[in-house]
Amino acid sequence: MPSSAAVPPAHREFKFTQQDFERVKKLIYDYAGIALNDSKHDMVYGRLAKRLRAHGFATFQEYLVLLERGNEAEWEAFINSLTTNLTSFFREQHHFPPCSSICAPTRRRAR
């Protein structure tokens, strides 16, 4: 299946209105402090459409009600769907020398 960005809104599997998008933006901001800008509309559709399919929902409204009712397991899936979790910062050996050359002198001065 092509990405949601390549599929015109009129041909998408689920209707995703601006009101739905605004609800998603409010929910993720209120719950996790994440501010989504309007350029993320297609990304949000693509990622959350998978959650609608997983629950057998026909509309975003049904899915958003599930979240608003406080389903904790789904909140975790919602947040994970809308975030990119990259944990590679300073995990490779070549990252440490530049870090230590900056951090060590600063730490010595602080003592």
VMD Tcl script that builds the backbone (N, CA, C; Angstrom):
set m [mol new atoms 333]
animate dup $m
set s [atomselect $m all]
$s set {name element resname resid chain x y z} {
  {N N MET 1 A 0.846 -1.184 0.000}
  {CA C MET 1 A 0.000 0.000 0.000}
  {C C MET 1 A 0.881 1.233 0.000}
  {N N PRO 2 A 0.612 2.238 -0.808}
  {CA C PRO 2 A 1.425 3.448 -0.842}
  {C C PRO 2 A 1.302 4.225 0.458}
  {N N SER 3 A 2.316 5.066 0.722}
  {CA C SER 3 A 2.262 5.878 1.936}
  {C C SER 3 A 1.067 6.818 1.865}
  {N N SER 4 A 0.602 7.251 3.044}
  {CA C SER 4 A -0.570 8.123 3.080}
  {C C SER 4 A -0.302 9.463 2.412}
  {N N ALA 5 A 0.951 9.907 2.398}
  {CA C ALA 5 A 1.271 11.179 1.771}
  {C C ALA 5 A 1.054 11.115 0.263}
  {N N ALA 6 A 1.185 9.918 -0.319}
  {CA C ALA 6 A 1.021 9.762 -1.763}
  {C C ALA 6 A -0.437 9.548 -2.151}
  {N N VAL 7 A -1.287 9.271 -1.181}
  {CA C VAL 7 A -2.692 8.992 -1.461}
  {C C VAL 7 A -3.506 10.260 -1.207}
  {N N PRO 8 A -4.200 10.764 -2.218}
  {CA C PRO 8 A -5.026 11.960 -2.002}
  {C C PRO 8 A -6.062 11.706 -0.905}
  {N N PRO 9 A -6.347 12.705 -0.068}
  {CA C PRO 9 A -7.301 12.516 1.037}
  {C C PRO 9 A -8.634 11.893 0.602}
  {N N ALA 10 A -9.112 12.201 -0.570}
  {CA C ALA 10 A -10.402 11.657 -1.032}
  {C C ALA 10 A -10.342 10.151 -1.265}
  {N N HIS 11 A -9.143 9.598 -1.409}
  {CA C HIS 11 A -8.995 8.175 -1.700}
  {C C HIS 11 A -8.438 7.377 -0.524}
  {N N ARG 12 A -8.383 7.965 0.612}
  {CA C ARG 12 A -7.860 7.269 1.787}
  {C C ARG 12 A -8.882 6.290 2.346}
  {N N GLU 13 A -8.371 5.334 3.059}
  {CA C GLU 13 A -9.214 4.310 3.682}
  {C C GLU 13 A -10.155 4.910 4.726}
  {N N PHE 14 A -9.647 5.859 5.502}
  {CA C PHE 14 A -10.426 6.489 6.559}
  {C C PHE 14 A -10.533 7.991 6.302}
  {N N LYS 15 A -11.682 8.556 6.626}
  {CA C LYS 15 A -11.839 10.003 6.563}
  {C C LYS 15 A -11.088 10.593 7.761}
  {N N PHE 16 A -10.268 11.607 7.507}
  {CA C PHE 16 A -9.480 12.256 8.557}
  {C C PHE 16 A -9.620 13.757 8.374}
  {N N THR 17 A -10.518 14.342 9.145}
  {CA C THR 17 A -10.834 15.757 9.000}
  {C C THR 17 A -9.842 16.635 9.750}
  {N N GLN 18 A -9.894 17.916 9.461}
  {CA C GLN 18 A -9.070 18.866 10.211}
  {C C GLN 18 A -9.462 18.847 11.683}
  {N N GLN 19 A -10.743 18.644 11.964}
  {CA C GLN 19 A -11.196 18.551 13.360}
  {C C GLN 19 A -10.576 17.332 14.047}
  {N N ASP 20 A -10.515 16.198 13.345}
  {CA C ASP 20 A -9.853 15.012 13.905}
  {C C ASP 20 A -8.392 15.324 14.214}
  {N N PHE 21 A -7.730 15.967 13.260}
  {CA C PHE 21 A -6.321 16.308 13.432}
  {C C PHE 21 A -6.126 17.241 14.623}
  {N N GLU 22 A -7.009 18.228 14.773}
  {CA C GLU 22 A -6.919 19.147 15.910}
  {C C GLU 22 A -7.103 18.396 17.233}
  {N N ARG 23 A -8.011 17.425 17.261}
  {CA C ARG 23 A -8.196 16.609 18.475}
  {C C ARG 23 A -6.939 15.819 18.795}
  {N N VAL 24 A -6.321 15.228 17.773}
  {CA C VAL 24 A -5.074 14.484 17.971}
  {C C VAL 24 A -4.003 15.416 18.521}
  {N N LYS 25 A -3.863 16.590 17.935}
  {CA C LYS 25 A -2.865 17.549 18.391}
  {C C LYS 25 A -3.088 17.927 19.849}
  {N N LYS 26 A -4.327 18.159 20.227}
  {CA C LYS 26 A -4.631 18.519 21.609}
  {C C LYS 26 A -4.346 17.357 22.560}
  {N N LEU 27 A -4.753 16.167 22.169}
  {CA C LEU 27 A -4.535 15.001 23.027}
  {C C LEU 27 A -3.054 14.754 23.284}
  {N N ILE 28 A -2.250 14.760 22.230}
  {CA C ILE 28 A -0.827 14.464 22.430}
  {C C ILE 28 A -0.122 15.596 23.176}
  {N N TYR 29 A -0.584 16.821 22.973}
  {CA C TYR 29 A 0.012 17.934 23.707}
  {C C TYR 29 A -0.360 17.856 25.191}
  {N N ASP 30 A -1.628 17.639 25.479}
  {CA C ASP 30 A -2.078 17.576 26.874}
  {C C ASP 30 A -1.465 16.396 27.618}
  {N N TYR 31 A -1.297 15.273 26.934}
  {CA C TYR 31 A -0.810 14.050 27.584}
  {C C TYR 31 A 0.708 14.014 27.684}
  {N N ALA 32 A 1.396 14.453 26.628}
  {CA C ALA 32 A 2.844 14.268 26.590}
  {C C ALA 32 A 3.632 15.548 26.334}
  {N N GLY 33 A 2.936 16.682 26.153}
  {CA C GLY 33 A 3.634 17.932 25.910}
  {C C GLY 33 A 4.249 18.035 24.525}
  {N N ILE 34 A 3.781 17.211 23.599}
  {CA C ILE 34 A 4.308 17.217 22.239}
  {C C ILE 34 A 3.427 18.091 21.363}
  {N N ALA 35 A 4.042 19.090 20.739}
  {CA C ALA 35 A 3.308 20.005 19.870}
  {C C ALA 35 A 3.529 19.590 18.415}
  {N N LEU 36 A 2.458 19.210 17.762}
  {CA C LEU 36 A 2.521 18.840 16.347}
  {C C LEU 36 A 2.119 20.039 15.500}
  {N N ASN 37 A 2.893 20.324 14.460}
  {CA C ASN 37 A 2.477 21.411 13.574}
  {C C ASN 37 A 1.660 20.845 12.419}
  {N N ASP 38 A 1.049 21.741 11.670}
  {CA C ASP 38 A 0.123 21.330 10.614}
  {C C ASP 38 A 0.774 20.499 9.519}
  {N N SER 39 A 2.074 20.596 9.365}
  {CA C SER 39 A 2.761 19.811 8.340}
  {C C SER 39 A 2.764 18.320 8.665}
  {N N LYS 40 A 2.368 17.944 9.865}
  {CA C LYS 40 A 2.362 16.540 10.293}
  {C C LYS 40 A 1.030 15.840 10.026}
  {N N HIS 41 A 0.117 16.508 9.360}
  {CA C HIS 41 A -1.219 15.950 9.102}
  {C C HIS 41 A -1.149 14.574 8.441}
  {N N ASP 42 A -0.400 14.456 7.351}
  {CA C ASP 42 A -0.308 13.179 6.637}
  {C C ASP 42 A 0.405 12.114 7.455}
  {N N MET 43 A 1.450 12.506 8.180}
  {CA C MET 43 A 2.151 11.552 9.034}
  {C C MET 43 A 1.212 10.994 10.097}
  {N N VAL 44 A 0.444 11.874 10.734}
  {CA C VAL 44 A -0.495 11.448 11.773}
  {C C VAL 44 A -1.513 10.479 11.185}
  {N N TYR 45 A -2.049 10.804 10.029}
  {CA C TYR 45 A -3.006 9.898 9.387}
  {C C TYR 45 A -2.376 8.523 9.178}
  {N N GLY 46 A -1.218 8.488 8.561}
  {CA C GLY 46 A -0.577 7.218 8.240}
  {C C GLY 46 A -0.283 6.366 9.449}
  {N N ARG 47 A 0.189 6.986 10.502}
  {CA C ARG 47 A 0.547 6.224 11.698}
  {C C ARG 47 A -0.671 5.783 12.498}
  {N N LEU 48 A -1.677 6.649 12.589}
  {CA C LEU 48 A -2.852 6.272 13.376}
  {C C LEU 48 A -3.826 5.388 12.618}
  {N N ALA 49 A -3.784 5.406 11.298}
  {CA C ALA 49 A -4.644 4.500 10.521}
  {C C ALA 49 A -4.354 3.050 10.911}
  {N N LYS 50 A -3.111 2.756 11.235}
  {CA C LYS 50 A -2.745 1.405 11.684}
  {C C LYS 50 A -3.452 1.053 12.993}
  {N N ARG 51 A -3.600 2.045 13.867}
  {CA C ARG 51 A -4.266 1.800 15.152}
  {C C ARG 51 A -5.768 1.569 14.930}
  {N N LEU 52 A -6.365 2.304 13.980}
  {CA C LEU 52 A -7.777 2.090 13.665}
  {C C LEU 52 A -7.984 0.670 13.159}
  {N N ARG 53 A -7.107 0.222 12.266}
  {CA C ARG 53 A -7.204 -1.145 11.741}
  {C C ARG 53 A -7.041 -2.169 12.863}
  {N N ALA 54 A -6.103 -1.933 13.757}
  {CA C ALA 54 A -5.850 -2.873 14.855}
  {C C ALA 54 A -7.079 -3.055 15.743}
  {N N HIS 55 A -7.870 -2.004 15.885}
  {CA C HIS 55 A -9.077 -2.063 16.718}
  {C C HIS 55 A -10.336 -2.359 15.926}
  {N N GLY 56 A -10.227 -2.358 14.612}
  {CA C GLY 56 A -11.404 -2.584 13.782}
  {C C GLY 56 A -12.339 -1.393 13.727}
  {N N PHE 57 A -11.810 -0.196 13.976}
  {CA C PHE 57 A -12.618 1.011 13.932}
  {C C PHE 57 A -12.814 1.478 12.492}
  {N N ALA 58 A -13.927 2.133 12.257}
  {CA C ALA 58 A -14.225 2.668 10.933}
  {C C ALA 58 A -13.915 4.161 10.831}
  {N N THR 59 A -13.775 4.818 11.995}
  {CA C THR 59 A -13.552 6.268 11.983}
  {C C THR 59 A -12.512 6.676 13.021}
  {N N PHE 60 A -11.911 7.824 12.756}
  {CA C PHE 60 A -10.987 8.398 13.735}
  {C C PHE 60 A -11.745 8.810 14.993}
  {N N GLN 61 A -12.993 9.211 14.841}
  {CA C GLN 61 A -13.777 9.601 16.008}
  {C C GLN 61 A -13.865 8.452 17.018}
  {N N GLU 62 A -14.109 7.244 16.529}
  {CA C GLU 62 A -14.173 6.081 17.427}
  {C C GLU 62 A -12.856 5.896 18.163}
  {N N TYR 63 A -11.763 6.014 17.422}
  {CA C TYR 63 A -10.444 5.829 18.028}
  {C C TYR 63 A -10.158 6.897 19.077}
  {N N LEU 64 A -10.483 8.138 18.767}
  {CA C LEU 64 A -10.207 9.228 19.697}
  {C C LEU 64 A -11.045 9.117 20.964}
  {N N VAL 65 A -12.255 8.601 20.850}
  {CA C VAL 65 A -13.081 8.358 22.041}
  {C C VAL 65 A -12.407 7.328 22.945}
  {N N LEU 66 A -11.835 6.290 22.352}
  {CA C LEU 66 A -11.108 5.279 23.140}
  {C C LEU 66 A -10.006 5.943 23.962}
  {N N LEU 67 A -9.267 6.845 23.347}
  {CA C LEU 67 A -8.209 7.560 24.074}
  {C C LEU 67 A -8.794 8.463 25.149}
  {N N GLU 68 A -9.826 9.194 24.791}
  {CA C GLU 68 A -10.425 10.141 25.740}
  {C C GLU 68 A -11.035 9.436 26.948}
  {N N ARG 69 A -11.385 8.188 26.791}
  {CA C ARG 69 A -11.904 7.406 27.926}
  {C C ARG 69 A -10.788 6.874 28.818}
  {N N GLY 70 A -9.536 7.107 28.422}
  {CA C GLY 70 A -8.419 6.788 29.303}
  {C C GLY 70 A -7.828 5.399 29.161}
  {N N ASN 71 A -7.958 4.768 28.025}
  {CA C ASN 71 A -7.379 3.440 27.818}
  {C C ASN 71 A -5.849 3.557 27.836}
  {N N GLU 72 A -5.229 3.153 28.957}
  {CA C GLU 72 A -3.792 3.355 29.161}
  {C C GLU 72 A -2.942 2.608 28.136}
  {N N ALA 73 A -3.311 1.381 27.817}
  {CA C ALA 73 A -2.532 0.620 26.835}
  {C C ALA 73 A -2.560 1.325 25.482}
  {N N GLU 74 A -3.713 1.864 25.137}
  {CA C GLU 74 A -3.799 2.547 23.849}
  {C C GLU 74 A -3.087 3.885 23.869}
  {N N TRP 75 A -3.057 4.544 25.027}
  {CA C TRP 75 A -2.290 5.786 25.115}
  {C C TRP 75 A -0.827 5.515 24.797}
  {N N GLU 76 A -0.300 4.426 25.312}
  {CA C GLU 76 A 1.093 4.081 25.029}
  {C C GLU 76 A 1.285 3.834 23.532}
  {N N ALA 77 A 0.372 3.089 22.926}
  {CA C ALA 77 A 0.455 2.824 21.484}
  {C C ALA 77 A 0.318 4.124 20.687}
  {N N PHE 78 A -0.564 5.013 21.125}
  {CA C PHE 78 A -0.780 6.309 20.478}
  {C C PHE 78 A 0.508 7.138 20.485}
  {N N ILE 79 A 1.114 7.268 21.653}
  {CA C ILE 79 A 2.344 8.047 21.782}
  {C C ILE 79 A 3.455 7.400 20.957}
  {N N ASN 80 A 3.594 6.086 21.051}
  {CA C ASN 80 A 4.633 5.401 20.281}
  {C C ASN 80 A 4.408 5.531 18.776}
  {N N SER 81 A 3.162 5.566 18.364}
  {CA C SER 81 A 2.858 5.714 16.944}
  {C C SER 81 A 3.254 7.086 16.410}
  {N N LEU 82 A 3.137 8.094 17.238}
  {CA C LEU 82 A 3.364 9.465 16.779}
  {C C LEU 82 A 4.752 10.007 17.081}
  {N N THR 83 A 5.581 9.205 17.716}
  {CA C THR 83 A 6.929 9.665 18.033}
  {C C THR 83 A 7.954 8.778 17.360}
  {N N THR 84 A 9.122 9.329 17.173}
  {CA C THR 84 A 10.253 8.588 16.636}
  {C C THR 84 A 11.239 8.443 17.770}
  {N N ASN 85 A 11.480 7.238 18.180}
  {CA C ASN 85 A 12.347 6.980 19.322}
  {C C ASN 85 A 13.744 6.595 18.832}
  {N N LEU 86 A 14.636 7.557 18.848}
  {CA C LEU 86 A 16.002 7.334 18.410}
  {C C LEU 86 A 16.905 7.449 19.630}
  {N N THR 87 A 17.642 6.399 19.928}
  {CA C THR 87 A 18.485 6.388 21.123}
  {C C THR 87 A 19.941 6.132 20.775}
  {N N SER 88 A 20.402 6.688 19.683}
  {CA C SER 88 A 21.774 6.417 19.265}
  {C C SER 88 A 22.771 7.492 19.713}
  {N N PHE 89 A 22.321 8.483 20.450}
  {CA C PHE 89 A 23.202 9.561 20.893}
  {C C PHE 89 A 24.297 9.010 21.798}
  {N N PHE 90 A 25.550 9.231 21.428}
  {CA C PHE 90 A 26.718 8.781 22.190}
  {C C PHE 90 A 26.702 7.284 22.478}
  {N N ARG 91 A 26.364 6.494 21.480}
  {CA C ARG 91 A 26.385 5.052 21.663}
  {C C ARG 91 A 27.513 4.394 20.895}
  {N N GLU 92 A 28.201 5.147 20.071}
  {CA C GLU 92 A 29.297 4.588 19.305}
  {C C GLU 92 A 30.607 5.192 19.816}
  {N N GLN 93 A 31.654 4.394 19.785}
  {CA C GLN 93 A 32.932 4.778 20.373}
  {C C GLN 93 A 33.444 6.128 19.859}
  {N N HIS 94 A 33.262 6.429 18.593}
  {CA C HIS 94 A 33.811 7.682 18.052}
  {C C HIS 94 A 33.081 8.921 18.575}
  {N N HIS 95 A 31.985 8.769 19.296}
  {CA C HIS 95 A 31.278 9.916 19.871}
  {C C HIS 95 A 31.941 10.422 21.157}
  {N N PHE 96 A 32.662 9.568 21.867}
  {CA C PHE 96 A 33.144 9.919 23.191}
  {C C PHE 96 A 34.288 10.937 23.226}
  {N N PRO 97 A 35.300 10.852 22.368}
  {CA C PRO 97 A 36.374 11.865 22.457}
  {C C PRO 97 A 35.883 13.307 22.317}
  {N N PRO 98 A 35.040 13.636 21.340}
  {CA C PRO 98 A 34.573 15.031 21.289}
  {C C PRO 98 A 33.784 15.430 22.536}
  {N N CYS 99 A 32.994 14.511 23.046}
  {CA C CYS 99 A 32.215 14.815 24.247}
  {C C CYS 99 A 33.132 15.055 25.441}
  {N N SER 100 A 34.115 14.178 25.639}
  {CA C SER 100 A 34.991 14.331 26.800}
  {C C SER 100 A 35.866 15.577 26.686}
  {N N SER 101 A 36.216 15.977 25.460}
  {CA C SER 101 A 37.033 17.185 25.320}
  {C C SER 101 A 36.253 18.444 25.686}
  {N N ILE 102 A 34.947 18.384 25.610}
  {CA C ILE 102 A 34.100 19.518 25.977}
  {C C ILE 102 A 33.667 19.425 27.439}
  {N N CYS 103 A 33.249 18.254 27.847}
  {CA C CYS 103 A 32.669 18.086 29.187}
  {C C CYS 103 A 33.715 18.076 30.290}
  {N N ALA 104 A 34.857 17.428 30.080}
  {CA C ALA 104 A 35.863 17.314 31.138}
  {C C ALA 104 A 36.379 18.672 31.586}
  {N N PRO 105 A 36.783 19.567 30.681}
  {CA C PRO 105 A 37.243 20.896 31.148}
  {C C PRO 105 A 36.165 21.676 31.887}
  {N N THR 106 A 34.938 21.564 31.434}
  {CA C THR 106 A 33.833 22.256 32.090}
  {C C THR 106 A 33.632 21.726 33.490}
  {N N ARG 107 A 33.731 20.424 33.648}
  {CA C ARG 107 A 33.542 19.795 34.970}
  {C C ARG 107 A 34.683 20.219 35.909}
  {N N ARG 108 A 35.920 20.270 35.397}
  {CA C ARG 108 A 37.066 20.674 36.238}
  {C C ARG 108 A 36.884 22.108 36.723}
  {N N ARG 109 A 36.410 22.997 35.862}
  {CA C ARG 109 A 36.210 24.402 36.251}
  {C C ARG 109 A 35.100 24.535 37.298}
  {N N ALA 110 A 34.145 23.636 37.281}
  {CA C ALA 110 A 33.008 23.708 38.195}
  {C C ALA 110 A 33.400 23.300 39.610}
  {N N ARG 111 A 34.464 22.578 39.765}
  {CA C ARG 111 A 34.877 22.101 41.107}
  {C C ARG 111 A 35.441 23.165 41.927}
}
mol reanalyze $m
mol bondsrecalc $m
mol representation Tube
mol addrep $m
